[in-house]
Amino acid sequence: MAKSGQHGGNVIQMAQKYGLEPEQVIDFSANINPLGMPHSVKQAIIDQLDCLEHYPDIDYLKLHQAIAAHHRLPVEQVIAGNGATELIFLWTNHLKPKKALLVEPSFAEYRRALVRAGCEIVQFDLQETDDFALTEQLLSALDESFDALFLCTPNNPTGLMPNHDLLLSIVARCHQLNIALFIDESFIDFMRDTPSLVAQLAHYSHVAILRSLTKFYALPGLRLGYLLSSNQILLDEMRDQREPWTINALAALAGEVLFADTQYVEQTLHWLEQEQTLVWQELNELPGIRAFKPSANYLFFKHLEPNSQLQAQMMKHGILIRSCANYPTLNQQFYRIAIKSRAANIQLISALKEVLHHG
Ligand SMILES: Cc1ncc(COP(=O)(O)O)c(C=O)c1O
């Protein structure tokens, strides 16, 4: 099991540690859409609650068709999972890479999946001097000794989206070197008009693209994600060998209806445009903070105080922020906050002002 401090969202443990009830804490540590689950999804679940009395379709045909139609891909190129996390482990376990290049800091589960598969991991460190941006140096770090590369676009926790041309060069280089490329686009839906690498699947079978539906559609407790790839052999093997029914009937139902809710997508992007700008501008004005420009629904920053205790100080205001101290290459000066509703964002900013001005 992942340790409770390894991810954001561990409100219960943190509230207990600081003598608070979980309801007294505003959670800025998990990057979940504050608009909440789409009404259309909630209604479908209420209306069809009785579906729990049956096993889900073992092939999840309707769910896979909905995802395939959304991306205009053949249904065989889609595999859904119990959250994106299940698919990180499933893909890694079936590919069984011997040596992988892992960009850090990034989402912790890639490393855990690779370790479980017995893979040798070589770490590629993003540099603070490059503002943690992915650079062309990654291209020279790749050679034929690797058989897998993991990339998170936009990256978690840094919130940065690599340049699209660089991503295309990485796709080409991995193809040339026979390296399986795992691209995690779990937060890309939060970025308006941003090109995805899904278009590359038609040309390249070495690329796998991961999407989570739990962040954008606010369903982390329901669990739903999917993987897209034109590597038919690998996908068939994953389908054949996985445990049956890992996606519950309500999650499958949610996935069948949510793509139709274009109004929810528009509302989300509209909310984010407003709040991302506000939080970014306000953080830039705070003393002792170096904020990195966000591209999705979270913001990464450095507290320029070597002995930073910002997480503990903010908990005294009932605000939980994500300490990034446990990411390889980062330390206790780095934090990530979710972008939330206007009211919550204002509370966050005034608590930060209070802490930074008065300790
Ligand atoms: C980059 C990234 N990928 C995947 C996941 C897993 O998402 P899910 O809730 O769909 O398992 C997370 C969760 O935090 C994440 O940050």
The ligand as an SDF file (V2000), in Angstrom:
LIG
                    3D

 16 16  0  0  0  0  0  0  0  0999 V2000
   -0.1390   12.5140  -12.9590 C   0  0  0  0  0  0  0  0  0  0  0  0
   -1.1160   11.5480  -12.3800 C   0  0  0  0  0  0  0  0  0  0  0  0
   -1.4160   10.4440  -13.0750 N   0  0  0  0  0  0  0  0  0  0  0  0
   -2.2950    9.5370  -12.5990 C   0  0  0  0  0  0  0  0  0  0  0  0
   -2.8900    9.7110  -11.3770 C   0  0  0  0  0  0  0  0  0  0  0  0
   -3.8350    8.6680  -10.8880 C   0  0  0  0  0  0  0  0  0  0  0  0
   -5.1480    9.0530  -11.0290 O   0  0  0  0  0  0  0  0  0  0  0  0
   -6.3800    8.1000  -10.7100 P   0  0  0  0  0  0  0  0  0  0  0  0
   -7.1250    8.7520   -9.5970 O   0  0  0  0  0  0  0  0  0  0  0  0
   -7.1770    8.0770  -11.9870 O   0  0  0  0  0  0  0  0  0  0  0  0
   -5.8420    6.7660  -10.3510 O   0  0  0  0  0  0  0  0  0  0  0  0
   -2.6000   10.8310  -10.5990 C   0  0  0  0  0  0  0  0  0  0  0  0
   -3.2170   11.0200   -9.2820 C   0  0  0  0  0  0  0  0  0  0  0  0
   -2.8850   11.8960   -8.5370 O   0  0  0  0  0  0  0  0  0  0  0  0
   -1.6890   11.7800  -11.1230 C   0  0  0  0  0  0  0  0  0  0  0  0
   -1.3570   12.8650  -10.4310 O   0  0  0  0  0  0  0  0  0  0  0  0
  1  2  1  0
  2  3  1  0
  2 15  2  0
  3  4  2  0
  4  5  1  0
  5  6  1  0
  5 12  2  0
  6  7  1  0
  7  8  1  0
  8  9  2  0
  8 10  1  0
  8 11  1  0
 12 13  1  0
 12 15  1  0
 13 14  2  0
 15 16  1  0
M  END
$$$$
